[in-house]
Amino acid sequence: MFDIVIWLTVSKEGSKENQTREHLQQAIAQRLKLTMVATSDAGEIAQRIFTELEGMKYLFPLDDVKEYLNLNEIGIPFRNNGSNIILTTRLHHVCNNKMVDKAIKLEYLSRDESWKMFQDVLRGKKLIKDERIGPLAYRVCIKCSGLPLLIEKVANTFKLKTTESI
C-alpha cells in the first residue's frame, strides 16, 4: 500500500526543537539509506529527504508528539497521493493546528488489553509465569492505568528482572 513506512518516536525529554528535528532527520535519512557526507546543515538534509520522498507514497507514524512539528523543516512533504502522516499525542493542543486534518481520541486500554500488551512486550519470557513474579507483574501492569507507552516502558524493565525484588 505504501512505498515506505517510517515509524518515529518524536519525544526526546529535555530536547530543544532543533535537537528533535536533527533526531528525526537522522532517523529518516538512515531509513531512506541516504548518505549525508560532510553536511550537518538542517536545510540541506531536509531538501535531500524531501527530494527522496517526492515520488513516493509514504506513511509516517509519529509517536508521542509533544509540540508542533514543522514537517517542511524536517523534509517531509505534504502529498495528495495517498501518503499519510499520523501523530500520536497525549496533548490536545498538538492537534489544534493546521497540519491536522482529523483528530481521533482513543480510550485507555482495558485491564485485559493492558495485560495482553504487557505480556506481548515480554515476548514469552517465562518470568511472568513465575508464581512470585507473575502476580507482581500483573499488579504493576494495572498501576499503569491503561497507558500504552507506560506499559511498554514498565514491561521492558521487567525483561531485566530475575527475582521479585525491585
N, C-alpha and C positions, 0 to 999 in steps of 0.2 A: 504494500500500500504506500510506503514511503521509501525514498531512495536512501535516506539515512535518519536514524533516531539517535539523538544525543541527550541523555538524561544528565542534568547538572544539579548538584546541591549548591544553592546560592549562598546560604548563610555562612558567614565567617564571623564568629564572635569577635567583637572589638575591631573589625576591619573598617578601613575608610573606603569610600566609594571607588577610588582608583585601584585599591587592592582587590576589591571584589571584581572589578572589570578585568584586571590582569589575570586573576584566577580563572574567570570564565573564558577569557580569550585563550589562555594556555590549554585549558581542557578541550575547547572546541578545535583549536589548531592541531592538537595531538590526535583527536578522534578523526579529523579530516586528513591526517597524515601530511600536514603542511610542514615544510622545513622553513623555519624562520631564522635564516642565517644572519647573524650580526645585526639584528634590529630589536629594539625594545620600544620603539615608537608605537604607542597605542593606536594612533590613527592609521598607520601603515598596516599594522596587524589587522585592524578592523576591515580595512579595504581588501586585504587578502582573503579573509574569511567571507566577506560579502561576495567577492568575485567567485569563490569556490561554490558557495551556496546558490548563486544566481540561477542556475539552470536546474536545480534540484527541488524535489518535493520532500520536505523535511518535517520532522516532529521534534519539538524541543520541550520536554517536560522540565520545568524549572522549579525545583523543590525548595521549600522553606524560604520564600522571598520575604524580606523584612522591610524593603523600601522600594520606591520607584526605581525601575531599571530603564536606562536609555539604551534600548536594543540596537539602535543605529550606531552608537558609540562602541558597542561590543562587536558589531559587524553582522548582526542578524537582520536580514531584510524582511520586510513585510511583503508577502506574496499572496495573490489570489488564485493560486494554482492547486489548492487543497492542502498546502502546508499549514501546520498548526503550532502554536506556542501555548503551552499550558502552564499556568502558575499555580503553585500551592502555597498557601499562606495562612497564618492564624490571625493576621492583622487586617481588619476590614478596610482601612484606609488605602492599602496597597491596591485594592480592587476598584477604588474610586478614581480612576484616571482614564484618559482617552485610549490607552492601549488595550483595555479590557472590554471585549465585546459582550461577554456573558459571565456572570458570577454564579457559582453553584455552591450553596452552603451544605457541607457534609456534616452528618452527625458523628458523635463519638462512637467508637466500636463498643459492641456489647461485651459482656464478660466472656461469653463463649468465643466471639471473634477475637478478643484480646488474647485469650489463652491460646487459641489456634495460631495466631501470629507469633506469639512468644515462642511456641514450640517450633514453628517454621524457621524462625531466625536461628534457633539452636540446631536445626537440621539433623535430627535424630540422635543428638547427644544423649547418652544413657543417663546423664546427670539428673534430669527431671524425673526419671523412673526410680531413682534412689528414694527409699521411704522417708529419709530425713530431709533431703534437699527438695524433692518434688513439691511437697506441701508448702514449703517456704517460698519456692519459685512462684507457685500459684498466688500466694498472698501478696508477694511483691508485685506480680503482674497486675493484680486487681487494684493495687495502690496507684498504678499508672493511669487510672481513670479513663481508659479507652483512647488515650492519645498515641497514635501510631509511632510517631517519632520517638517519644519517650519509651514506649515498649521496645522498640528496636535497640535503643541505646542500652537499656537495662538488660535485655536478653543477651546482648553482646558481652556485657560484663560477666554474665553467668557462664559464658563459654570458658572463662578462666578459672571457675570455681572447681575445687577438688574436695572441699569439705563444706559443712554448713555454716562455718564461721564467716563473718562479714569482713 
